[in-house]
Amino acid sequence: MTIGSVPVKFRISVDHDQCMLCGRCVENCPYDVFRLENGKIHVNSRKCVACHRCIAMCPRDAINIRERPVDYRSHPVWTTETREAIYNQARTGKIILAGMGNAKPYPIIFDSLVLDACQVTNPSIDPLREPMELRTYLGKKPSRLETRQRDGDVEVLTSLSPNLQLETPIMIGHMSYGAISLNAQASIARAVSDAGTFMGTGEGGLHQSLYPYQDHMIVQVASGRFGVDINYLERGAAIEIKIGQGAKPGIGGHLPGEKVCEDVSCTRMIPVGSDAISPAPHHDIYSIEDLKQLVRSLKEATEWKKPVFVKIAAVHNSAAIAAGIARSAADAVVIDGFRGGTGAAPRVFRDHVGIPVEAAIASVDAKLRSQGIRNEVSLIASGGIRESADVAKVIALGADAVYIGTAALVAMGCRVCGTCYRGLCPWGIATQRPDLVARLDPEIASRNVGNLIHAWTLELSELMGAAGINSIESLRGNRDRLRGYLLDESIMKVLDVRPVGA
């Protein structure tokens, strides 16, 4: 015993006076924290991940969870997380996996940006009494329109590229079948269909049961090309080429074989129980010219009827990369910030690689404008969008629309315990175990996700009205509606916003 026992992350206590020995905690915990023995509930706190399923299911509120009741001796450099990581790797010699997005206490730029509101000379708009235009079009826009009059009608002569029409600038990001359950995907599909927006399939193909919602699906082509064939491409409303992901820039993906059940196997077109490993690069893309060839090949395969997006992780030179993508025939660029969620990523990548989406979107928008090619592509922001205010702020920084992911999962019941990669999600979201998947009711979950999209859309209308704006187009890139509060000068220069009071 070289290292010995270390402090528990979570301590569970059961109030035995309140406990009625119903056994729901035992039945509901997939981590085997509880056991009923000799007429008493016993617990193993070391197995607890704080998913709160036991608390939610206990009819007598008899369970309590305390985080780090006994912690390590404090030290400014050798933090608890640092020491635990060393102990873990000393025992296993392996890479540490983690879920969700960047967990380091970096400042959140969104929280240091404040929005403008009209007062006297420029009156605000009441969204309850006046129309607010939130409809968003994603795709290439012409620099000018050529028209002519014919028989009293106006005829457009300019050739228009295919665009996606969104009734709200909020979409649900790519979470594959395999990473999340089919019930979770079905819930999201119903919600976006009702809301008039879109969702991403992730890199796991498209399950047949979701075909009725294909008009609201953006199909993804990743480096592993799982589930990709002409049927898959033709069913999507748009196609997205995944180059990078905010939670793990520079590396590929890995779906453990334990999560590759028969259904996932058929959808991804891989053997049952085999690991689905996506390589770090696309092996046919090593330059912007190679990317352009893939973009055009996908358009050719679908008869030039669908927009093609390219997703990159937010990194230091995102602006230059996006400028190249804009010239590659792509219709939109997705910028995924380092707080973007994931089912599984090496902890060292999740916490130390990439940059915030706020800075990346601002720099990309500025670069495209300076080169006169902003209308060549739409910009979609993702990674760390937590509320409607974040949506408004990132659109003001230059985005056309946003992807949300973790927020949608939270709306379905996710407690952000960060252990999605284990496949034991007690809420039926990030698991393929049939008994756990059955816990997620698609009817209820879809309503919750739909309510979230609707509520954020209403709040976005209110924020726009307060700023005297009645069109989402007028908010896009309108940095004059933002001010920086306690941001240093270098960040404000990147964001191109002025300080409060200026």
N, C-alpha and C positions, 0 to 999 in steps of 0.2 A: 504494500500500500504506500506508494511513493507520494501521490498527490492527496489521497484520502478523500473524505467527503467534503463537498462544497455547499455553501448556503443555497437553499431552495429559492427558485424564482417566485413561486407562489405557495402560500400556506392556506390550506383549506381547513375550515372548522365547521363542524356540524352541531347545531343546537339540539341535543338529544331530547330536551324537554318539548321542543316543537316538532321534531321528526316523528312522523306517523308510520315509518318503515314501509312506505308504499313501493320503494324500489325503483322509482322513476330515475333517480340519479344513476343507478347501476345500469339500467336499460339504455339510457341516453348518452352515456359517456363512451365513445369509441376508443379512448386512451386507457381504459381500465383503471381509472383513478379510484373508483368506489367498488366495494364489495359488501354484500349483506351476509353476516356470519354471526351465529349465536345470538340472534335477536338484536343485532346492533350494526349500524353502518360504519365500516372502517374505510379509511382513506390512505392513499399513497400520494402525497403532495408532489413528489418528484416527477410524476407523470403528467401533472397539470400544465396546460398551455393557456389557460384563462380564456377558453372559448365561450364561457358563461352559459353553456347549454344546461348544465345542472341547475344553475340559478333560475333560468327561464322556466324550467319544467317543474321545479319544486313547488308543490301547492301550499306549503306552510312557511315559505321564506326561511327555511332552517339552515341554509348553506351560506357561508361567508368566505370570500377569497381576499387575502391580503397580499399585496405585492412586496416582495423582499422584506419580510419581517425581521430577518437577521441578515444584514448585508456585510460585504467585505469591509475591511478597514479602509477608510477613504484615503484617496491619493489623487492629486491633480493630474498626474500623467498616467499612472497605471490604474485606469478606471476599471469598474466592475466588468464591463463588456470586454475590455482588452484582456483581462486576466482569464475570464471564462473561455474566450477564444483560444488562448494559449493552452489551457488545460484540455480543451476539447481536441485540439490538434496534436497535443503531446500524447494523448491516449490513442488517437485513430490514425494520424498521419494523413488525413484527408482534407479536401477543400470543404469549407463550411458553407452549407446551403442556407438560404434565407428567402423569405417571401415578401410580398408587398414592395414598396418603393424605398428610396433612400431614407434611412432612419437616423442619420447624423443630425445633430442640432444646428445645422446651418440656418442662417436667417432666411425666412420665407419672404421673397421680394413682394409678393402680392400683398402681404400684411403691412408693407411700408408704402403702398400706393393708395391714394385716396381719390375718389371720384368727384367731379364738379357737380354743382347744382345751381340752377338759375334763380335769380331773385327778382329784381325790379325791371331793369331795362330789357332783359331778354327773358320773357315769361316762360315758365315751365308748361308742359303739356300734360293734361289729365288722360291717361290711357283708358279710363272708364268712359270717357265722353268723346274721345277722338281716336281715329284708327292709328294703329302702330304697325308698321311694316317690318315683320321679322322674317319673312320668306327670304331664303338664302339660296343662291345658285353656285354650285361648285364645278369648276372647269375653266377652260380658256375663255377669255372675253376678247372680242375684237377691239382694236384700238379706235376704230370708227366704223360707223354703219353707212352703207350706201343704199339709198332707197329711190324709188320712182313712183309716180302717181299713175294708176291705171284704173279706169272706170270708177273714179271716186275713192278707190282704196289705195293704201300705201303698201307697196311690195318691197320686201327686203331683198336686196341683191347680194349682200355680203354672206358668204358661207359661214354658218355657225357651227362650232364644235359641240358635241353632246355634253350636257351639264346635268348634274343631279339637282333636283328641286327639293329643298328642305323647308318645312313649315316652321321650323325653329332651328337656330344655329347649333343645336346640341345633338350630338350623335353618341352612340355607345361604341367604345373601342373594341379592338380585336381580342377576343378571348376564346381560344379554340375548344372544340369538343375533344375532351381528353384532359385538358387543363381544368375545365369546369364540366359539370354534368349536363346531360341533354335537357333535363328539366330546367336548368339555369338558362341555357341557350334559348329554349322555347319561350321562357318567360320574357326574356329580352326581346325576342323576335315579335311577340304579340304586342309588347309595349311600343316599340318603334313603329310598327305598322299602324297602330291606333293614333300615334302622335304625328305621323307624317314625316318621319325622319328615317335614319338608317343605322345599321349595326354592322360590325365586322365579324367575319366568320372565324378569324384567327387562321393559323396555318394548318388546321386539322381537317380540311375538307368541309363538305356540307352534307349533313345527314338528311336522308330522304324525307323524314317527318317534317323538316323545315322548308321543303319546297314550296308550300303555299305562301311563304313569306319572302320568296326569293327577290321580289321587286323592291324589297327594303334591305337587301343584303349586299355588302361589299366583300367580295371574295378575295382572299389573300394568296399571293404566290411568294413563298419564302424559299430560303436556300435548300431546304429538304424536299421541296416540291410535293409534299404529302397531299394526296387526294386531288392533285391537279390533273384534269383532263379537259377535253373540249366541252363536255357536258357541264362540268363545274364552272368553267369560264363563261359559258353562255347563260347560265342561270343567274349570275350576279348582275346587279344594277350597275356596278362599277368593279374595277379590278385594282388591287393594291399590291405593289411589289414591296416586300419588306426587306430593307437593307440592314436596318439596325433597330434596336429597342432601347428606350431610355433607361430601363432598369439594368441593362447589361450591354452597353455599347462595345462593339468589337468582337463579340463572341456569338456563337449560335445558341440553339435551344436544345433542351433535353426533357423528353417526357418519359419517365420511368416505365419499364415494361409492366410493372404491377398495375398501372392505370390503363394499359392497352387491352381492354376487354374485346369481346367478339365484335360488338358494334363499332367501337373505336377503330378496330382493325380494318373493318370493311370501309369505313369512311376515310381513313388515312391511307388505305391500300398498302398495309404492312402486316406481317404475321402477328397473330395473337401472342401477347406476352413479350414481344420484342421491344427494346428501347427505341424510341423515335428520336434520333439525334440529327439536328440541323447543323451543318457545318458553319463556321464563322463567316466565310464569304460565299457568295454565289459563284460556282466554279466556271460560269460563263460571263462573269462581269468583273473586269479589272480596270475599267476606264469609263468615262462618260459616254464614249462611243459605243462600248459594249452595252451599257445601260440603255442607250437610245435604240439599239438593235432589239433588245428584249421588249421595250415599250412598243415599238412598231410591230413586232411579231405578235404581241398580244392583241393589238388593235386590228391587225390583219386577220387574225384567227377569229375575231368577233365582228368582222365586217365593218370596223370603224364606227360601231354603234355605241360603244361604252367608253366613258372616261377612264383613264389609267392614272392612279396615284402612285407616288413613291414615298415610302416611309423611311426616315433616317432618325437616328438618335441625336439628341442635342449635344453637340461637342464644340470644341473651340473654333473650328473652321466651318461651322454649319452654313454660314452665309455664302461662302464661296462654293460649297457643295450644292446648295439650293440653286444658285445661279446656273450651275452646270445642268442641274436637273430641269430647270425651266427651259433650257435650250434642247432638251432631249426628246421633245414631243409629249412629255408627261403633262397631265392636266392639273395636278395638284401635288403639293409637297406636304407631307405630314411630319411635324417636328415633335419628337417625343422626349420630354424632359426627364431629368434624373430622379424625379419623384414618382415616375410612372410605375404602376404596379406590375407584379409578375407572380406566377405560381412558384417559380423556383429560379434562383440566380445565385452564383457565388457571392457570398457576403462582401468580399473585397471589391467586387465590381459594383454591386448595388450601392455601396456606401462611398466609393472613392473615384468613380469614373463618370464623366459627363458633366453637364451644366444645367441650370434651371431653365425651364421652358420660357419664362418671362424674358430673360436676356437673349435667348436664341431667337425667339419670334421677332423681337425688336430689331436685332441685327440683320436677320434675313429680310424682313420687310424693307429696311433702309437700303440694303444692298440691291435688291430688285428694283426699287424706285430709282436709285442712282444710275442704274444701267438701263432704265426705261423699259423694263420687261415685267413690271408688276402684274399687268393684266394677262401675262402668258400663263400664269398658274394661280390657283387658289392656295391659301395657306391654312392648314388645319393644325391646331395646337392640342397637345395631349401631355399627360404626365403631371399629376398634382392639382387637377382642377377639382376643388372641394365644394364650391358653392356658386350661386349665381353671380356674386360680385367678382369672383375670379374670371367667370366667363366674360363679363363686361370689360374687365381690365385687360384681358389678353386680346380681345377684339380691338380695343382702343390702341393696343401696341402693334396691331397689324394683322391679326388672324382673321380669317373669314368665318371659321366655325371651330368647334372643339369636339374632341372625343373625351368622354368620361368612362372610367372603368370601375375603379374601386368604389366610387360613390354609388354606382348601380348595384354592386354586390352588397354594400352596406344596406341599401334599400331593401334587399331581399333577405337580410338577416345576418350578414357577415359581421363578425366581431373583431376583425382585423387582428387575429391572433398570429398571423404570419407563418403558419405551418401548412400551407396549401400543398407543398411538395410531398407531404406524407400520405396524401390521399385518404385521410380519415376525417374530412370536414364533417362535423356533427350537424351542420345546417343543411347538408345535401347539396352544397354549391360546388366545392372543389374536390369532388370525389367521384369514383365510378362504382363504389360498393352499393349494390342494389338496395339494401336495407336503409342505407344513409340517403341515397338519391331520393327514395320515396318520401323522405321527410319534407322535401321542398314541393309545395303545391304551386304548379305553374299559374293557376288561376289567380291566387292571392299575390304571388311574387310579381306577376306581370302588371297587376293593378298598382302595386307599390312603386315599381319602376316608372310606370306611366304617370303616377301622381308626382313623382320627383321631377320628371321632365316638365310636366305642366306647371308645377310650382315655380321652378327656376325660370321658365319662360315668362310667367306673370311678373316675377321680380325683375327680370331683365327689362320688361316693358316699363315698369315703374322707374327703374334707374335711368332709362333712356328719356322718359318723359320729364324727369326732374332736371335732366341736362338740356332740355329743350330740343331733343332729337326725336323724330318720329319714324326714322328708317334705320335699319341695321347698317345699311351702306354708309350712312353719315357717321356712324360710330367707328367704322373700320379705319384703323390707322390714325384716328383723331386724338393724338397725344395731348392736345390742348385741354382735353377733358380730364387729364390725369395730373397729379402733383406727387412729388416724392416727399415722404416724411421720414426724417432721420436716415436717409440713404446717403452714402458718401458720393462725392462728386464724380468719381470714375464710373460708378454704376449708373448714375443719372445720365451721364454722357452716352453710355451704351443704349440706355432706354430712350434717350432723347426726350426726357421730361424735365420740367422745371421744378424747383423746390416749392414747398408750401409757402404762400405769401407772395410769390413772384407772379 
